[in-house]
Amino acid sequence: MRLNRNLKICLVSSAGGHLAQIKQLIPIVEKYDYFIVTEKNKSTDNLNNNFKVYYLLQQERKDIRFLFVFALNILLSLFYLVKKRPDVIISTGAGATIPLCLFGKLFGKKIIFIESFAKIKTPTLTGKLIYKIADKFYVQWEEMLKHYPKAEYRGKIY
């Protein structure tokens, strides 16, 4: 996939380690019009001081309010996609990113997924879902190619 300077890129991840990984890509995408979508929590409060950021609600699968929060994140994802109209969506996971990637695919956007650095031997749930729709899928460990045979190994982003 050849990128042109007029592309609008959405970097989407959950908070924590996934966000740390997505931030490693900023030197690569900063020559384009890019923005970040991530979960709102104490660790991301000041992120908008340095970046153009849009927030999802913090979601935890084991929380009793998960379905409600996930439903709101679906609506927020659709809103951000329509409002910002990215050409490419790059994600490192996790679950909060699924709706944005799915809607992006439905709207004809290019989806690039980078499986988590923390997953050396087993795939993530998000990775297994997005693998089926991704235009490009990268793993950070060669061992993960057995789970994702069409993926590409290009090394680690750390």
Phi and psi in radians as a Rosetta constraint file:
Dihedral C 1 N 2 CA 2 C 2 CIRCULARHARMONIC -1.619 0.35
Dihedral N 2 CA 2 C 2 N 3 CIRCULARHARMONIC 2.250 0.35
Dihedral C 2 N 3 CA 3 C 3 CIRCULARHARMONIC -1.724 0.35
Dihedral N 3 CA 3 C 3 N 4 CIRCULARHARMONIC 2.410 0.35
Dihedral C 3 N 4 CA 4 C 4 CIRCULARHARMONIC -1.868 0.35
Dihedral N 4 CA 4 C 4 N 5 CIRCULARHARMONIC 2.833 0.35
Dihedral C 4 N 5 CA 5 C 5 CIRCULARHARMONIC -1.133 0.35
Dihedral N 5 CA 5 C 5 N 6 CIRCULARHARMONIC -0.322 0.35
Dihedral C 5 N 6 CA 6 C 6 CIRCULARHARMONIC -1.543 0.35
Dihedral N 6 CA 6 C 6 N 7 CIRCULARHARMONIC 0.030 0.35
Dihedral C 6 N 7 CA 7 C 7 CIRCULARHARMONIC -1.179 0.35
Dihedral N 7 CA 7 C 7 N 8 CIRCULARHARMONIC 2.552 0.35
Dihedral C 7 N 8 CA 8 C 8 CIRCULARHARMONIC -1.896 0.35
Dihedral N 8 CA 8 C 8 N 9 CIRCULARHARMONIC 2.196 0.35
Dihedral C 8 N 9 CA 9 C 9 CIRCULARHARMONIC -2.054 0.35
Dihedral N 9 CA 9 C 9 N 10 CIRCULARHARMONIC 2.303 0.35
Dihedral C 9 N 10 CA 10 C 10 CIRCULARHARMONIC -1.828 0.35
Dihedral N 10 CA 10 C 10 N 11 CIRCULARHARMONIC 2.118 0.35
Dihedral C 10 N 11 CA 11 C 11 CIRCULARHARMONIC -1.748 0.35
Dihedral N 11 CA 11 C 11 N 12 CIRCULARHARMONIC 2.048 0.35
Dihedral C 11 N 12 CA 12 C 12 CIRCULARHARMONIC -2.196 0.35
Dihedral N 12 CA 12 C 12 N 13 CIRCULARHARMONIC 2.322 0.35
Dihedral C 12 N 13 CA 13 C 13 CIRCULARHARMONIC -2.768 0.35
Dihedral N 13 CA 13 C 13 N 14 CIRCULARHARMONIC 2.836 0.35
Dihedral C 13 N 14 CA 14 C 14 CIRCULARHARMONIC -1.334 0.35
Dihedral N 14 CA 14 C 14 N 15 CIRCULARHARMONIC 3.060 0.35
Dihedral C 14 N 15 CA 15 C 15 CIRCULARHARMONIC -1.320 0.35
Dihedral N 15 CA 15 C 15 N 16 CIRCULARHARMONIC 3.043 0.35
Dihedral C 15 N 16 CA 16 C 16 CIRCULARHARMONIC 1.454 0.35
Dihedral N 16 CA 16 C 16 N 17 CIRCULARHARMONIC -2.386 0.35
Dihedral C 16 N 17 CA 17 C 17 CIRCULARHARMONIC -1.099 0.35
Dihedral N 17 CA 17 C 17 N 18 CIRCULARHARMONIC -0.605 0.35
Dihedral C 17 N 18 CA 18 C 18 CIRCULARHARMONIC -1.115 0.35
Dihedral N 18 CA 18 C 18 N 19 CIRCULARHARMONIC -0.702 0.35
Dihedral C 18 N 19 CA 19 C 19 CIRCULARHARMONIC -1.184 0.35
Dihedral N 19 CA 19 C 19 N 20 CIRCULARHARMONIC -0.702 0.35
Dihedral C 19 N 20 CA 20 C 20 CIRCULARHARMONIC -1.019 0.35
Dihedral N 20 CA 20 C 20 N 21 CIRCULARHARMONIC -0.682 0.35
Dihedral C 20 N 21 CA 21 C 21 CIRCULARHARMONIC -1.197 0.35
Dihedral N 21 CA 21 C 21 N 22 CIRCULARHARMONIC -0.753 0.35
Dihedral C 21 N 22 CA 22 C 22 CIRCULARHARMONIC -1.131 0.35
Dihedral N 22 CA 22 C 22 N 23 CIRCULARHARMONIC -0.607 0.35
Dihedral C 22 N 23 CA 23 C 23 CIRCULARHARMONIC -1.153 0.35
Dihedral N 23 CA 23 C 23 N 24 CIRCULARHARMONIC -0.414 0.35
Dihedral C 23 N 24 CA 24 C 24 CIRCULARHARMONIC -1.152 0.35
Dihedral N 24 CA 24 C 24 N 25 CIRCULARHARMONIC -0.333 0.35
Dihedral C 24 N 25 CA 25 C 25 CIRCULARHARMONIC -1.522 0.35
Dihedral N 25 CA 25 C 25 N 26 CIRCULARHARMONIC -0.183 0.35
Dihedral C 25 N 26 CA 26 C 26 CIRCULARHARMONIC -1.003 0.35
Dihedral N 26 CA 26 C 26 N 27 CIRCULARHARMONIC -0.741 0.35
Dihedral C 26 N 27 CA 27 C 27 CIRCULARHARMONIC -1.035 0.35
Dihedral N 27 CA 27 C 27 N 28 CIRCULARHARMONIC -0.440 0.35
Dihedral C 27 N 28 CA 28 C 28 CIRCULARHARMONIC -1.407 0.35
Dihedral N 28 CA 28 C 28 N 29 CIRCULARHARMONIC -0.646 0.35
Dihedral C 28 N 29 CA 29 C 29 CIRCULARHARMONIC -1.729 0.35
Dihedral N 29 CA 29 C 29 N 30 CIRCULARHARMONIC -0.107 0.35
Dihedral C 29 N 30 CA 30 C 30 CIRCULARHARMONIC -1.163 0.35
Dihedral N 30 CA 30 C 30 N 31 CIRCULARHARMONIC -0.269 0.35
Dihedral C 30 N 31 CA 31 C 31 CIRCULARHARMONIC -1.402 0.35
Dihedral N 31 CA 31 C 31 N 32 CIRCULARHARMONIC -0.091 0.35
Dihedral C 31 N 32 CA 32 C 32 CIRCULARHARMONIC -1.884 0.35
Dihedral N 32 CA 32 C 32 N 33 CIRCULARHARMONIC 2.991 0.35
Dihedral C 32 N 33 CA 33 C 33 CIRCULARHARMONIC -1.407 0.35
Dihedral N 33 CA 33 C 33 N 34 CIRCULARHARMONIC 1.893 0.35
Dihedral C 33 N 34 CA 34 C 34 CIRCULARHARMONIC -2.280 0.35
Dihedral N 34 CA 34 C 34 N 35 CIRCULARHARMONIC 2.788 0.35
Dihedral C 34 N 35 CA 35 C 35 CIRCULARHARMONIC -2.600 0.35
Dihedral N 35 CA 35 C 35 N 36 CIRCULARHARMONIC 2.853 0.35
Dihedral C 35 N 36 CA 36 C 36 CIRCULARHARMONIC -1.992 0.35
Dihedral N 36 CA 36 C 36 N 37 CIRCULARHARMONIC 2.440 0.35
Dihedral C 36 N 37 CA 37 C 37 CIRCULARHARMONIC -2.117 0.35
Dihedral N 37 CA 37 C 37 N 38 CIRCULARHARMONIC 2.175 0.35
Dihedral C 37 N 38 CA 38 C 38 CIRCULARHARMONIC -2.632 0.35
Dihedral N 38 CA 38 C 38 N 39 CIRCULARHARMONIC 3.072 0.35
Dihedral C 38 N 39 CA 39 C 39 CIRCULARHARMONIC -1.390 0.35
Dihedral N 39 CA 39 C 39 N 40 CIRCULARHARMONIC 2.531 0.35
Dihedral C 39 N 40 CA 40 C 40 CIRCULARHARMONIC -1.531 0.35
Dihedral N 40 CA 40 C 40 N 41 CIRCULARHARMONIC 2.127 0.35
Dihedral C 40 N 41 CA 41 C 41 CIRCULARHARMONIC -2.787 0.35
Dihedral N 41 CA 41 C 41 N 42 CIRCULARHARMONIC -3.069 0.35
Dihedral C 41 N 42 CA 42 C 42 CIRCULARHARMONIC -1.040 0.35
Dihedral N 42 CA 42 C 42 N 43 CIRCULARHARMONIC -0.602 0.35
Dihedral C 42 N 43 CA 43 C 43 CIRCULARHARMONIC -1.305 0.35
Dihedral N 43 CA 43 C 43 N 44 CIRCULARHARMONIC -0.290 0.35
Dihedral C 43 N 44 CA 44 C 44 CIRCULARHARMONIC -1.943 0.35
Dihedral N 44 CA 44 C 44 N 45 CIRCULARHARMONIC 0.043 0.35
Dihedral C 44 N 45 CA 45 C 45 CIRCULARHARMONIC -0.915 0.35
Dihedral N 45 CA 45 C 45 N 46 CIRCULARHARMONIC -0.747 0.35
Dihedral C 45 N 46 CA 46 C 46 CIRCULARHARMONIC -1.709 0.35
Dihedral N 46 CA 46 C 46 N 47 CIRCULARHARMONIC 0.112 0.35
Dihedral C 46 N 47 CA 47 C 47 CIRCULARHARMONIC -1.027 0.35
Dihedral N 47 CA 47 C 47 N 48 CIRCULARHARMONIC -0.616 0.35
Dihedral C 47 N 48 CA 48 C 48 CIRCULARHARMONIC -1.284 0.35
Dihedral N 48 CA 48 C 48 N 49 CIRCULARHARMONIC -0.054 0.35
Dihedral C 48 N 49 CA 49 C 49 CIRCULARHARMONIC -1.237 0.35
Dihedral N 49 CA 49 C 49 N 50 CIRCULARHARMONIC -0.485 0.35
Dihedral C 49 N 50 CA 50 C 50 CIRCULARHARMONIC -2.031 0.35
Dihedral N 50 CA 50 C 50 N 51 CIRCULARHARMONIC -0.290 0.35
Dihedral C 50 N 51 CA 51 C 51 CIRCULARHARMONIC -2.397 0.35
Dihedral N 51 CA 51 C 51 N 52 CIRCULARHARMONIC 2.781 0.35
Dihedral C 51 N 52 CA 52 C 52 CIRCULARHARMONIC -1.416 0.35
Dihedral N 52 CA 52 C 52 N 53 CIRCULARHARMONIC 1.953 0.35
Dihedral C 52 N 53 CA 53 C 53 CIRCULARHARMONIC -2.234 0.35
Dihedral N 53 CA 53 C 53 N 54 CIRCULARHARMONIC 2.469 0.35
Dihedral C 53 N 54 CA 54 C 54 CIRCULARHARMONIC -2.176 0.35
Dihedral N 54 CA 54 C 54 N 55 CIRCULARHARMONIC 2.432 0.35
Dihedral C 54 N 55 CA 55 C 55 CIRCULARHARMONIC -1.900 0.35
Dihedral N 55 CA 55 C 55 N 56 CIRCULARHARMONIC 2.462 0.35
Dihedral C 55 N 56 CA 56 C 56 CIRCULARHARMONIC -1.758 0.35
Dihedral N 56 CA 56 C 56 N 57 CIRCULARHARMONIC 2.902 0.35
Dihedral C 56 N 57 CA 57 C 57 CIRCULARHARMONIC -1.354 0.35
Dihedral N 57 CA 57 C 57 N 58 CIRCULARHARMONIC 2.551 0.35
Dihedral C 57 N 58 CA 58 C 58 CIRCULARHARMONIC -1.157 0.35
Dihedral N 58 CA 58 C 58 N 59 CIRCULARHARMONIC 2.192 0.35
Dihedral C 58 N 59 CA 59 C 59 CIRCULARHARMONIC -2.184 0.35
Dihedral N 59 CA 59 C 59 N 60 CIRCULARHARMONIC 2.466 0.35
Dihedral C 59 N 60 CA 60 C 60 CIRCULARHARMONIC -2.264 0.35
Dihedral N 60 CA 60 C 60 N 61 CIRCULARHARMONIC 2.183 0.35
Dihedral C 60 N 61 CA 61 C 61 CIRCULARHARMONIC -1.044 0.35
Dihedral N 61 CA 61 C 61 N 62 CIRCULARHARMONIC -0.488 0.35
Dihedral C 61 N 62 CA 62 C 62 CIRCULARHARMONIC -1.559 0.35
Dihedral N 62 CA 62 C 62 N 63 CIRCULARHARMONIC -0.076 0.35
Dihedral C 62 N 63 CA 63 C 63 CIRCULARHARMONIC -1.326 0.35
Dihedral N 63 CA 63 C 63 N 64 CIRCULARHARMONIC 2.446 0.35
Dihedral C 63 N 64 CA 64 C 64 CIRCULARHARMONIC -1.081 0.35
Dihedral N 64 CA 64 C 64 N 65 CIRCULARHARMONIC -0.465 0.35
Dihedral C 64 N 65 CA 65 C 65 CIRCULARHARMONIC -1.564 0.35
Dihedral N 65 CA 65 C 65 N 66 CIRCULARHARMONIC 0.169 0.35
Dihedral C 65 N 66 CA 66 C 66 CIRCULARHARMONIC -0.918 0.35
Dihedral N 66 CA 66 C 66 N 67 CIRCULARHARMONIC -0.876 0.35
Dihedral C 66 N 67 CA 67 C 67 CIRCULARHARMONIC -1.064 0.35
Dihedral N 67 CA 67 C 67 N 68 CIRCULARHARMONIC -0.695 0.35
Dihedral C 67 N 68 CA 68 C 68 CIRCULARHARMONIC -1.134 0.35
Dihedral N 68 CA 68 C 68 N 69 CIRCULARHARMONIC -0.840 0.35
Dihedral C 68 N 69 CA 69 C 69 CIRCULARHARMONIC -1.111 0.35
Dihedral N 69 CA 69 C 69 N 70 CIRCULARHARMONIC -0.745 0.35
Dihedral C 69 N 70 CA 70 C 70 CIRCULARHARMONIC -1.079 0.35
Dihedral N 70 CA 70 C 70 N 71 CIRCULARHARMONIC -0.724 0.35
Dihedral C 70 N 71 CA 71 C 71 CIRCULARHARMONIC -1.083 0.35
Dihedral N 71 CA 71 C 71 N 72 CIRCULARHARMONIC -0.732 0.35
Dihedral C 71 N 72 CA 72 C 72 CIRCULARHARMONIC -1.135 0.35
Dihedral N 72 CA 72 C 72 N 73 CIRCULARHARMONIC -0.671 0.35
Dihedral C 72 N 73 CA 73 C 73 CIRCULARHARMONIC -1.163 0.35
Dihedral N 73 CA 73 C 73 N 74 CIRCULARHARMONIC -0.545 0.35
Dihedral C 73 N 74 CA 74 C 74 CIRCULARHARMONIC -1.080 0.35
Dihedral N 74 CA 74 C 74 N 75 CIRCULARHARMONIC -0.822 0.35
Dihedral C 74 N 75 CA 75 C 75 CIRCULARHARMONIC -1.125 0.35
Dihedral N 75 CA 75 C 75 N 76 CIRCULARHARMONIC -0.761 0.35
Dihedral C 75 N 76 CA 76 C 76 CIRCULARHARMONIC -1.087 0.35
Dihedral N 76 CA 76 C 76 N 77 CIRCULARHARMONIC -0.718 0.35
Dihedral C 76 N 77 CA 77 C 77 CIRCULARHARMONIC -1.066 0.35
Dihedral N 77 CA 77 C 77 N 78 CIRCULARHARMONIC -0.795 0.35
Dihedral C 77 N 78 CA 78 C 78 CIRCULARHARMONIC -1.107 0.35
Dihedral N 78 CA 78 C 78 N 79 CIRCULARHARMONIC -0.741 0.35
Dihedral C 78 N 79 CA 79 C 79 CIRCULARHARMONIC -1.045 0.35
Dihedral N 79 CA 79 C 79 N 80 CIRCULARHARMONIC -0.856 0.35
Dihedral C 79 N 80 CA 80 C 80 CIRCULARHARMONIC -1.108 0.35
Dihedral N 80 CA 80 C 80 N 81 CIRCULARHARMONIC -0.678 0.35
Dihedral C 80 N 81 CA 81 C 81 CIRCULARHARMONIC -1.113 0.35
Dihedral N 81 CA 81 C 81 N 82 CIRCULARHARMONIC -0.793 0.35
Dihedral C 81 N 82 CA 82 C 82 CIRCULARHARMONIC -1.219 0.35
Dihedral N 82 CA 82 C 82 N 83 CIRCULARHARMONIC -0.708 0.35
Dihedral C 82 N 83 CA 83 C 83 CIRCULARHARMONIC -1.190 0.35
Dihedral N 83 CA 83 C 83 N 84 CIRCULARHARMONIC -0.806 0.35
Dihedral C 83 N 84 CA 84 C 84 CIRCULARHARMONIC -1.654 0.35
Dihedral N 84 CA 84 C 84 N 85 CIRCULARHARMONIC -0.413 0.35
Dihedral C 84 N 85 CA 85 C 85 CIRCULARHARMONIC 0.858 0.35
Dihedral N 85 CA 85 C 85 N 86 CIRCULARHARMONIC 1.032 0.35
Dihedral C 85 N 86 CA 86 C 86 CIRCULARHARMONIC -1.224 0.35
Dihedral N 86 CA 86 C 86 N 87 CIRCULARHARMONIC 2.695 0.35
Dihedral C 86 N 87 CA 87 C 87 CIRCULARHARMONIC -1.533 0.35
Dihedral N 87 CA 87 C 87 N 88 CIRCULARHARMONIC -0.574 0.35
Dihedral C 87 N 88 CA 88 C 88 CIRCULARHARMONIC -2.313 0.35
Dihedral N 88 CA 88 C 88 N 89 CIRCULARHARMONIC 2.409 0.35
Dihedral C 88 N 89 CA 89 C 89 CIRCULARHARMONIC -2.052 0.35
Dihedral N 89 CA 89 C 89 N 90 CIRCULARHARMONIC 2.125 0.35
Dihedral C 89 N 90 CA 90 C 90 CIRCULARHARMONIC -1.980 0.35
Dihedral N 90 CA 90 C 90 N 91 CIRCULARHARMONIC 2.232 0.35
Dihedral C 90 N 91 CA 91 C 91 CIRCULARHARMONIC -2.333 0.35
Dihedral N 91 CA 91 C 91 N 92 CIRCULARHARMONIC 2.567 0.35
Dihedral C 91 N 92 CA 92 C 92 CIRCULARHARMONIC -1.977 0.35
Dihedral N 92 CA 92 C 92 N 93 CIRCULARHARMONIC 0.168 0.35
Dihedral C 92 N 93 CA 93 C 93 CIRCULARHARMONIC 1.550 0.35
Dihedral N 93 CA 93 C 93 N 94 CIRCULARHARMONIC -3.068 0.35
Dihedral C 93 N 94 CA 94 C 94 CIRCULARHARMONIC -1.786 0.35
Dihedral N 94 CA 94 C 94 N 95 CIRCULARHARMONIC -2.471 0.35
Dihedral C 94 N 95 CA 95 C 95 CIRCULARHARMONIC -0.836 0.35
Dihedral N 95 CA 95 C 95 N 96 CIRCULARHARMONIC -0.657 0.35
Dihedral C 95 N 96 CA 96 C 96 CIRCULARHARMONIC -1.109 0.35
Dihedral N 96 CA 96 C 96 N 97 CIRCULARHARMONIC -0.298 0.35
Dihedral C 96 N 97 CA 97 C 97 CIRCULARHARMONIC -1.530 0.35
Dihedral N 97 CA 97 C 97 N 98 CIRCULARHARMONIC -0.251 0.35
Dihedral C 97 N 98 CA 98 C 98 CIRCULARHARMONIC -1.006 0.35
Dihedral N 98 CA 98 C 98 N 99 CIRCULARHARMONIC -0.873 0.35
Dihedral C 98 N 99 CA 99 C 99 CIRCULARHARMONIC -1.033 0.35
Dihedral N 99 CA 99 C 99 N 100 CIRCULARHARMONIC -0.726 0.35
Dihedral C 99 N 100 CA 100 C 100 CIRCULARHARMONIC -1.101 0.35
Dihedral N 100 CA 100 C 100 N 101 CIRCULARHARMONIC -0.722 0.35
Dihedral C 100 N 101 CA 101 C 101 CIRCULARHARMONIC -1.151 0.35
Dihedral N 101 CA 101 C 101 N 102 CIRCULARHARMONIC -0.761 0.35
Dihedral C 101 N 102 CA 102 C 102 CIRCULARHARMONIC -1.133 0.35
Dihedral N 102 CA 102 C 102 N 103 CIRCULARHARMONIC -0.820 0.35
Dihedral C 102 N 103 CA 103 C 103 CIRCULARHARMONIC -1.095 0.35
Dihedral N 103 CA 103 C 103 N 104 CIRCULARHARMONIC -0.700 0.35
Dihedral C 103 N 104 CA 104 C 104 CIRCULARHARMONIC -1.005 0.35
Dihedral N 104 CA 104 C 104 N 105 CIRCULARHARMONIC -0.792 0.35
Dihedral C 104 N 105 CA 105 C 105 CIRCULARHARMONIC -1.085 0.35
Dihedral N 105 CA 105 C 105 N 106 CIRCULARHARMONIC -0.760 0.35
Dihedral C 105 N 106 CA 106 C 106 CIRCULARHARMONIC -1.063 0.35
Dihedral N 106 CA 106 C 106 N 107 CIRCULARHARMONIC -0.548 0.35
Dihedral C 106 N 107 CA 107 C 107 CIRCULARHARMONIC -1.574 0.35
Dihedral N 107 CA 107 C 107 N 108 CIRCULARHARMONIC 0.132 0.35
Dihedral C 107 N 108 CA 108 C 108 CIRCULARHARMONIC 1.410 0.35
Dihedral N 108 CA 108 C 108 N 109 CIRCULARHARMONIC 0.327 0.35
Dihedral C 108 N 109 CA 109 C 109 CIRCULARHARMONIC -1.440 0.35
Dihedral N 109 CA 109 C 109 N 110 CIRCULARHARMONIC 2.679 0.35
Dihedral C 109 N 110 CA 110 C 110 CIRCULARHARMONIC -1.374 0.35
Dihedral N 110 CA 110 C 110 N 111 CIRCULARHARMONIC 2.339 0.35
Dihedral C 110 N 111 CA 111 C 111 CIRCULARHARMONIC -1.993 0.35
Dihedral N 111 CA 111 C 111 N 112 CIRCULARHARMONIC 2.172 0.35
Dihedral C 111 N 112 CA 112 C 112 CIRCULARHARMONIC -2.099 0.35
Dihedral N 112 CA 112 C 112 N 113 CIRCULARHARMONIC 2.199 0.35
Dihedral C 112 N 113 CA 113 C 113 CIRCULARHARMONIC -2.135 0.35
Dihedral N 113 CA 113 C 113 N 114 CIRCULARHARMONIC 2.373 0.35
Dihedral C 113 N 114 CA 114 C 114 CIRCULARHARMONIC -2.036 0.35
Dihedral N 114 CA 114 C 114 N 115 CIRCULARHARMONIC 1.956 0.35
Dihedral C 114 N 115 CA 115 C 115 CIRCULARHARMONIC -1.093 0.35
Dihedral N 115 CA 115 C 115 N 116 CIRCULARHARMONIC 2.575 0.35
Dihedral C 115 N 116 CA 116 C 116 CIRCULARHARMONIC -0.990 0.35
Dihedral N 116 CA 116 C 116 N 117 CIRCULARHARMONIC 2.411 0.35
Dihedral C 116 N 117 CA 117 C 117 CIRCULARHARMONIC -1.054 0.35
Dihedral N 117 CA 117 C 117 N 118 CIRCULARHARMONIC -0.528 0.35
Dihedral C 117 N 118 CA 118 C 118 CIRCULARHARMONIC -1.281 0.35
Dihedral N 118 CA 118 C 118 N 119 CIRCULARHARMONIC -0.271 0.35
Dihedral C 118 N 119 CA 119 C 119 CIRCULARHARMONIC -1.709 0.35
Dihedral N 119 CA 119 C 119 N 120 CIRCULARHARMONIC 1.838 0.35
Dihedral C 119 N 120 CA 120 C 120 CIRCULARHARMONIC -1.728 0.35
Dihedral N 120 CA 120 C 120 N 121 CIRCULARHARMONIC -0.611 0.35
Dihedral C 120 N 121 CA 121 C 121 CIRCULARHARMONIC -2.115 0.35
Dihedral N 121 CA 121 C 121 N 122 CIRCULARHARMONIC -0.391 0.35
Dihedral C 121 N 122 CA 122 C 122 CIRCULARHARMONIC -2.258 0.35
Dihedral N 122 CA 122 C 122 N 123 CIRCULARHARMONIC 2.555 0.35
Dihedral C 122 N 123 CA 123 C 123 CIRCULARHARMONIC -1.349 0.35
Dihedral N 123 CA 123 C 123 N 124 CIRCULARHARMONIC 2.740 0.35
Dihedral C 123 N 124 CA 124 C 124 CIRCULARHARMONIC -1.460 0.35
Dihedral N 124 CA 124 C 124 N 125 CIRCULARHARMONIC 2.773 0.35
Dihedral C 124 N 125 CA 125 C 125 CIRCULARHARMONIC -1.075 0.35
Dihedral N 125 CA 125 C 125 N 126 CIRCULARHARMONIC -0.765 0.35
Dihedral C 125 N 126 CA 126 C 126 CIRCULARHARMONIC -1.091 0.35
Dihedral N 126 CA 126 C 126 N 127 CIRCULARHARMONIC -0.770 0.35
Dihedral C 126 N 127 CA 127 C 127 CIRCULARHARMONIC -1.027 0.35
Dihedral N 127 CA 127 C 127 N 128 CIRCULARHARMONIC -0.763 0.35
Dihedral C 127 N 128 CA 128 C 128 CIRCULARHARMONIC -1.087 0.35
Dihedral N 128 CA 128 C 128 N 129 CIRCULARHARMONIC -0.638 0.35
Dihedral C 128 N 129 CA 129 C 129 CIRCULARHARMONIC -1.292 0.35
Dihedral N 129 CA 129 C 129 N 130 CIRCULARHARMONIC -0.815 0.35
Dihedral C 129 N 130 CA 130 C 130 CIRCULARHARMONIC -1.321 0.35
Dihedral N 130 CA 130 C 130 N 131 CIRCULARHARMONIC -0.433 0.35
Dihedral C 130 N 131 CA 131 C 131 CIRCULARHARMONIC -0.933 0.35
Dihedral N 131 CA 131 C 131 N 132 CIRCULARHARMONIC -0.632 0.35
Dihedral C 131 N 132 CA 132 C 132 CIRCULARHARMONIC -1.226 0.35
Dihedral N 132 CA 132 C 132 N 133 CIRCULARHARMONIC -0.393 0.35
Dihedral C 132 N 133 CA 133 C 133 CIRCULARHARMONIC -2.043 0.35
Dihedral N 133 CA 133 C 133 N 134 CIRCULARHARMONIC -0.177 0.35
Dihedral C 133 N 134 CA 134 C 134 CIRCULARHARMONIC -1.198 0.35
Dihedral N 134 CA 134 C 134 N 135 CIRCULARHARMONIC 2.450 0.35
Dihedral C 134 N 135 CA 135 C 135 CIRCULARHARMONIC -1.339 0.35
Dihedral N 135 CA 135 C 135 N 136 CIRCULARHARMONIC -0.617 0.35
Dihedral C 135 N 136 CA 136 C 136 CIRCULARHARMONIC -2.375 0.35
Dihedral N 136 CA 136 C 136 N 137 CIRCULARHARMONIC 2.395 0.35
Dihedral C 136 N 137 CA 137 C 137 CIRCULARHARMONIC -2.335 0.35
Dihedral N 137 CA 137 C 137 N 138 CIRCULARHARMONIC 2.160 0.35
Dihedral C 137 N 138 CA 138 C 138 CIRCULARHARMONIC -2.039 0.35
Dihedral N 138 CA 138 C 138 N 139 CIRCULARHARMONIC 2.502 0.35
Dihedral C 138 N 139 CA 139 C 139 CIRCULARHARMONIC -2.020 0.35
Dihedral N 139 CA 139 C 139 N 140 CIRCULARHARMONIC 2.652 0.35
Dihedral C 139 N 140 CA 140 C 140 CIRCULARHARMONIC -1.778 0.35
Dihedral N 140 CA 140 C 140 N 141 CIRCULARHARMONIC 0.007 0.35
Dihedral C 140 N 141 CA 141 C 141 CIRCULARHARMONIC -2.366 0.35
Dihedral N 141 CA 141 C 141 N 142 CIRCULARHARMONIC 2.293 0.35
Dihedral C 141 N 142 CA 142 C 142 CIRCULARHARMONIC -1.019 0.35
Dihedral N 142 CA 142 C 142 N 143 CIRCULARHARMONIC -0.570 0.35
Dihedral C 142 N 143 CA 143 C 143 CIRCULARHARMONIC -1.033 0.35
Dihedral N 143 CA 143 C 143 N 144 CIRCULARHARMONIC -0.429 0.35
Dihedral C 143 N 144 CA 144 C 144 CIRCULARHARMONIC -1.325 0.35
Dihedral N 144 CA 144 C 144 N 145 CIRCULARHARMONIC -0.199 0.35
Dihedral C 144 N 145 CA 145 C 145 CIRCULARHARMONIC -1.126 0.35
Dihedral N 145 CA 145 C 145 N 146 CIRCULARHARMONIC -0.412 0.35
Dihedral C 145 N 146 CA 146 C 146 CIRCULARHARMONIC -1.211 0.35
Dihedral N 146 CA 146 C 146 N 147 CIRCULARHARMONIC -0.449 0.35
Dihedral C 146 N 147 CA 147 C 147 CIRCULARHARMONIC -1.527 0.35
Dihedral N 147 CA 147 C 147 N 148 CIRCULARHARMONIC -0.510 0.35
Dihedral C 147 N 148 CA 148 C 148 CIRCULARHARMONIC -2.241 0.35
Dihedral N 148 CA 148 C 148 N 149 CIRCULARHARMONIC 1.352 0.35
Dihedral C 148 N 149 CA 149 C 149 CIRCULARHARMONIC -1.083 0.35
Dihedral N 149 CA 149 C 149 N 150 CIRCULARHARMONIC -0.427 0.35
Dihedral C 149 N 150 CA 150 C 150 CIRCULARHARMONIC -1.618 0.35
Dihedral N 150 CA 150 C 150 N 151 CIRCULARHARMONIC 0.005 0.35
Dihedral C 150 N 151 CA 151 C 151 CIRCULARHARMONIC -1.292 0.35
Dihedral N 151 CA 151 C 151 N 152 CIRCULARHARMONIC 2.939 0.35
Dihedral C 151 N 152 CA 152 C 152 CIRCULARHARMONIC -2.062 0.35
Dihedral N 152 CA 152 C 152 N 153 CIRCULARHARMONIC 2.420 0.35
Dihedral C 152 N 153 CA 153 C 153 CIRCULARHARMONIC -1.784 0.35
Dihedral N 153 CA 153 C 153 N 154 CIRCULARHARMONIC 2.100 0.35
Dihedral C 153 N 154 CA 154 C 154 CIRCULARHARMONIC -2.180 0.35
Dihedral N 154 CA 154 C 154 N 155 CIRCULARHARMONIC 0.254 0.35
Dihedral C 154 N 155 CA 155 C 155 CIRCULARHARMONIC 1.680 0.35
Dihedral N 155 CA 155 C 155 N 156 CIRCULARHARMONIC -2.968 0.35
Dihedral C 155 N 156 CA 156 C 156 CIRCULARHARMONIC -1.699 0.35
Dihedral N 156 CA 156 C 156 N 157 CIRCULARHARMONIC 2.624 0.35
Dihedral C 156 N 157 CA 157 C 157 CIRCULARHARMONIC -1.613 0.35
Dihedral N 157 CA 157 C 157 N 158 CIRCULARHARMONIC -0.002 0.35
